[in-house]
Amino acid sequence: MIRLALRLLRIAALCLAALPAAAQSLDTVAALDILPGWRDEGGHVAALRIQLAPGWKTYWRAPGDAGIPPTFDWRGSENLKSVEVHWPTPEVFHQNGMTSVGYRDGVILPFRLVPRDPSRPIRLRAKVDMGVCEDVCIPLTREIVADLPAGGGRPDARIRAALADRPLSAAEAGVASVRCEVAPLRDGVALTAEVAVPPMGGGEFAVFELPDRRVWVSEADMERRGGTLTARVELIPPRGAAFALDRSAVRLTLLGRRGAVDIRGCG
C-alpha cells in the first residue's frame, strides 16, 4: 500500500503543477469533433477526432500510473442503444519517473453506435472527460453533439485507418500459449503471465486490465527469454487484501516497436 500511496502522491503533484498551465486557453490545446461516418448493417460507424497542440498527448483506456483515463457519458443521446469504442494502438511515454500510455498530438477514436430504431437518426450528445499533458497534465471536460442520419454517410478513410490501427488478436500475432500464476500478497495478489509470443521488436511493455477498474494495477516487470515473454504485476483492491481473481476476465495488451497484441483471458 505504501508504494501505491507514493504513486498517487506523485500523480497529485503533476496535477497541482498544471494549475499555472490551466491559464492557457484549453481551446488552443485540444479540439474535439465528431466524424459522422456512415450507416452499415446493424449500426452506425462514427469517430471522435481529438486534435492536440504540438507536443501534447492524451491517454488510452488504461493510461498507466501518470495518466487520466478518458470516460464517456452518452446518457444525453437520443435513439442510442449501445456504444462500442475501438481503440487504436497507443504508445508508451516515460515522464518524471512515471509511465503512461496514450497518443501524441491527437487520435481518431472510432465507435460503433447501435440505434434503438434503425429507421431513425441518432442524436448524439456525450460528455467527455479526459486528460491532456505536455510537461504537466490538465483534466478537461467537453460536450460533443452530432446528428447522424439513418440513411446517410459514406465510408471515411480516416475512420477506416483508425479501425485498422488496432492491436492484433492473439491468433493473428501467433501467440502459442498464455499461462498465468496468482500468488497472495498482504494487500492484494501478484499475477505473473508467461506468453509464448514472437519478439515484438524491442521496447516491449505489458498492460493488464480487470473488469473492476477500482483495482490498482502496478507497472509490469518484464522479461524476454527467446520466444517467451514474462510479465508480473501487483493487483491491489480498494480494501487492501488478497482476493479471488477470475483469470478468464483478465485482458492483457502487449506493446512493442513492431505493433501490439490484445489477449483476452489468462489461463
C-alpha positions as CSV (number, residue, x, y, z in Angstrom):
1,M,0.0,0.0,0.0
2,I,2.9,2.3,0.6
3,R,4.1,2.0,-3.0
4,L,0.5,2.8,-4.2
5,A,0.3,5.8,-1.9
6,L,3.6,7.2,-3.2
7,R,2.5,6.9,-6.8
8,L,-0.8,8.6,-6.0
9,L,1.1,11.5,-4.4
10,R,3.3,11.8,-7.5
11,I,0.2,12.0,-9.7
12,A,-1.3,14.6,-7.4
13,A,1.9,16.7,-7.7
14,L,1.6,16.6,-11.5
15,C,-2.0,17.8,-11.3
16,L,-1.0,20.7,-9.0
17,A,1.8,21.7,-11.3
18,A,-0.9,22.0,-14.0
19,L,-2.6,24.9,-12.3
20,P,-0.5,27.7,-13.9
21,A,-0.8,25.9,-17.3
22,A,-4.6,26.0,-16.9
23,A,-4.4,29.7,-17.5
24,Q,-3.6,28.8,-21.1
25,S,-6.8,28.5,-23.2
26,L,-7.8,24.9,-23.5
27,D,-9.2,25.7,-26.9
28,T,-5.6,26.1,-28.1
29,V,-4.6,22.8,-26.5
30,A,-7.3,20.3,-27.5
31,A,-10.1,20.4,-30.2
32,L,-12.7,17.7,-30.3
33,D,-15.2,17.0,-33.0
34,I,-17.3,14.1,-34.5
35,L,-16.5,12.5,-37.8
36,P,-20.1,11.5,-38.8
37,G,-19.1,8.3,-40.6
38,W,-21.7,6.0,-42.2
39,R,-24.6,3.6,-41.5
40,D,-24.0,-0.1,-42.1
41,E,-25.9,-3.2,-41.3
42,G,-26.8,-3.2,-37.7
43,G,-25.4,0.2,-36.7
44,H,-23.6,3.4,-37.4
45,V,-19.8,3.8,-37.6
46,A,-18.5,7.3,-36.5
47,A,-15.5,8.6,-34.6
48,L,-14.3,11.2,-32.1
49,R,-11.4,13.2,-33.5
50,I,-9.1,14.7,-30.9
51,Q,-6.6,17.2,-32.2
52,L,-3.9,18.4,-29.8
53,A,-1.4,21.2,-29.9
54,P,2.1,20.1,-30.9
55,G,3.9,18.2,-28.1
56,W,0.7,17.4,-26.2
57,K,-0.7,14.0,-25.6
58,T,-3.8,12.3,-24.3
59,Y,-4.5,8.9,-22.9
60,W,-5.5,5.3,-23.8
61,R,-8.3,3.4,-21.9
62,A,-5.7,2.1,-19.5
63,P,-3.3,5.1,-19.1
64,G,-0.7,3.8,-16.6
65,D,0.4,5.5,-13.4
66,A,0.6,9.0,-14.7
67,G,-2.4,9.1,-17.0
68,I,-6.0,10.2,-16.7
69,P,-8.3,7.6,-18.3
70,P,-10.9,9.0,-20.7
71,T,-14.6,8.5,-19.8
72,F,-17.7,9.0,-21.9
73,D,-21.2,9.7,-20.7
74,W,-23.7,9.0,-23.5
75,R,-26.9,9.5,-21.5
76,G,-27.9,12.7,-23.2
77,S,-28.2,10.9,-26.6
78,E,-31.4,10.0,-28.4
79,N,-32.2,6.8,-30.2
80,L,-29.0,5.2,-28.9
81,K,-29.0,1.6,-27.6
82,S,-25.3,1.0,-27.2
83,V,-21.8,2.3,-28.0
84,E,-18.6,0.3,-28.5
85,V,-15.3,2.3,-28.7
86,H,-12.5,1.0,-30.8
87,W,-9.0,2.0,-29.5
88,P,-6.1,2.4,-32.0
89,T,-2.8,1.1,-30.9
90,P,-1.2,3.5,-28.3
91,E,2.4,4.3,-27.5
92,V,4.2,4.3,-24.2
93,F,5.5,7.5,-22.6
94,H,8.1,7.9,-19.8
95,Q,8.0,11.2,-17.9
96,N,9.1,12.3,-14.4
97,G,9.9,8.7,-13.4
98,M,6.4,7.5,-14.3
99,T,5.0,5.7,-17.3
100,S,1.8,6.4,-19.2
101,V,0.1,5.0,-22.3
102,G,-1.6,7.1,-24.9
103,Y,-1.5,9.2,-28.1
104,R,0.8,12.0,-29.2
105,D,-0.6,15.1,-31.0
106,G,-4.1,13.6,-31.2
107,V,-6.1,10.5,-32.2
108,I,-9.2,9.3,-34.0
109,L,-11.3,7.1,-31.8
110,P,-13.8,5.1,-33.9
111,F,-17.0,3.8,-32.3
112,R,-20.0,1.7,-33.3
113,L,-23.4,3.0,-32.4
114,V,-26.4,0.8,-32.3
115,P,-29.7,2.7,-32.6
116,R,-32.9,1.7,-30.8
117,D,-34.8,2.3,-34.0
118,P,-32.6,1.8,-37.2
119,S,-35.1,3.8,-39.3
120,R,-34.5,7.0,-37.3
121,P,-31.4,9.2,-36.9
122,I,-29.2,9.1,-33.9
123,R,-29.0,12.3,-31.9
124,L,-25.5,12.0,-30.3
125,R,-24.8,14.1,-27.2
126,A,-22.0,13.0,-24.9
127,K,-19.8,14.3,-22.2
128,V,-16.1,13.5,-22.5
129,D,-13.8,13.7,-19.5
130,M,-10.1,13.3,-20.4
131,G,-6.6,14.4,-19.6
132,V,-4.1,16.2,-21.8
133,C,-0.4,16.6,-21.0
134,E,2.7,18.3,-22.1
135,D,5.2,18.9,-19.2
136,V,2.1,18.9,-16.9
137,C,-1.3,17.4,-17.1
138,I,-4.7,19.2,-17.4
139,P,-8.0,17.4,-16.9
140,L,-10.7,18.7,-19.3
141,T,-14.4,18.1,-19.9
142,R,-16.0,18.6,-23.3
143,E,-19.5,18.1,-24.7
144,I,-19.9,16.7,-28.2
145,V,-23.1,16.8,-30.2
146,A,-23.9,15.4,-33.7
147,D,-26.9,14.3,-35.7
148,L,-26.3,11.0,-37.5
149,P,-28.9,10.4,-40.2
150,A,-30.5,7.0,-40.7
151,G,-29.6,6.6,-44.3
152,G,-26.7,8.9,-44.9
153,G,-22.9,9.0,-44.8
154,R,-20.1,7.4,-46.8
155,P,-17.2,5.3,-45.5
156,D,-14.5,7.7,-44.2
157,A,-10.9,6.7,-44.9
158,R,-9.7,8.4,-41.7
159,I,-12.0,6.2,-39.6
160,R,-11.1,3.1,-41.6
161,A,-7.4,3.8,-41.0
162,A,-8.0,4.2,-37.2
163,L,-10.0,0.9,-37.2
164,A,-7.2,-0.9,-39.0
165,D,-4.6,0.5,-36.5
166,R,-5.7,-1.9,-33.7
167,P,-3.7,-4.4,-31.8
168,L,-3.6,-7.9,-33.3
169,S,-5.6,-10.7,-31.7
170,A,-3.6,-13.5,-30.0
171,A,-4.3,-15.8,-33.0
172,E,-3.2,-13.1,-35.5
173,A,0.0,-12.4,-33.6
174,G,1.0,-16.1,-33.4
175,V,0.6,-16.4,-29.6
176,A,1.1,-20.1,-28.9
177,S,0.0,-20.1,-25.2
178,V,-0.7,-17.9,-22.2
179,R,-0.2,-19.2,-18.7
180,C,-0.9,-17.2,-15.6
181,E,0.0,-17.8,-11.9
182,V,-1.5,-16.0,-9.0
183,A,0.1,-15.6,-5.6
184,P,-1.4,-13.8,-2.5
185,L,0.2,-10.6,-1.1
186,R,-0.6,-9.0,2.2
187,D,-2.6,-6.3,0.5
188,G,-3.6,-8.0,-2.8
189,V,-2.3,-10.5,-5.3
190,A,0.6,-10.9,-7.6
191,L,-0.2,-12.0,-11.2
192,T,2.5,-13.5,-13.4
193,A,1.8,-14.1,-17.1
194,E,4.0,-16.2,-19.4
195,V,3.2,-15.6,-23.0
196,A,4.6,-17.6,-25.9
197,V,4.8,-14.8,-28.5
198,P,7.4,-13.9,-31.1
199,P,9.6,-10.9,-30.3
200,M,7.9,-7.6,-31.0
201,G,10.9,-5.5,-32.0
202,G,12.1,-4.5,-28.5
203,G,10.6,-1.9,-26.1
204,E,8.0,-4.5,-25.0
205,F,5.5,-3.3,-22.4
206,A,2.5,-5.1,-20.9
207,V,-0.8,-3.6,-19.7
208,F,-3.1,-5.7,-17.6
209,E,-6.8,-4.7,-17.3
210,L,-9.5,-6.1,-15.0
211,P,-13.3,-5.6,-15.2
212,D,-13.2,-3.8,-11.8
213,R,-11.4,-0.6,-12.5
214,R,-11.0,0.2,-8.8
215,V,-8.3,-2.4,-8.5
216,W,-4.9,-0.7,-8.8
217,V,-2.5,-2.5,-11.2
218,S,1.2,-1.9,-10.9
219,E,3.5,-1.3,-13.9
220,A,4.6,-4.7,-15.2
221,D,8.1,-6.2,-14.6
222,M,9.1,-7.6,-17.9
223,E,11.5,-10.4,-19.0
224,R,12.0,-11.8,-22.5
225,R,13.7,-15.2,-23.0
226,G,13.6,-16.3,-26.6
227,G,10.0,-16.9,-27.6
228,T,8.6,-16.4,-24.2
229,L,7.6,-13.0,-22.6
230,T,7.0,-12.9,-18.8
231,A,5.2,-10.0,-17.2
232,R,4.5,-9.7,-13.5
233,V,2.1,-7.1,-11.8
234,E,0.7,-6.5,-8.4
235,L,-3.1,-6.1,-8.1
236,I,-4.3,-4.1,-5.1
237,P,-8.1,-3.8,-4.4
238,P,-9.6,-0.8,-2.5
239,R,-9.9,-2.8,0.7
240,G,-6.2,-3.9,0.5
241,A,-6.4,-7.6,0.9
242,A,-6.0,-10.8,-1.1
243,F,-9.0,-11.5,-3.4
244,A,-10.2,-14.1,-5.8
245,L,-9.1,-13.3,-9.3
246,D,-11.1,-14.5,-12.4
247,R,-8.2,-15.1,-14.7
248,S,-10.6,-15.6,-17.7
249,A,-11.6,-11.9,-17.3
250,V,-8.0,-10.6,-17.4
251,R,-7.2,-8.5,-20.5
252,L,-3.5,-8.3,-21.4
253,T,-2.2,-5.9,-24.1
254,L,1.4,-6.3,-25.2
255,L,3.0,-3.3,-26.9
256,G,6.3,-3.3,-28.8
257,R,8.1,-1.4,-31.6
258,R,6.5,-3.7,-34.2
259,G,2.9,-3.4,-33.0
260,A,0.6,-4.7,-30.3
261,V,-1.3,-7.8,-29.3
262,D,-4.7,-8.0,-27.5
263,I,-5.0,-11.1,-25.3
264,R,-8.4,-12.0,-23.7
265,G,-8.2,-14.3,-20.8
266,C,-5.2,-15.6,-18.9
267,G,-5.3,-19.4,-18.5
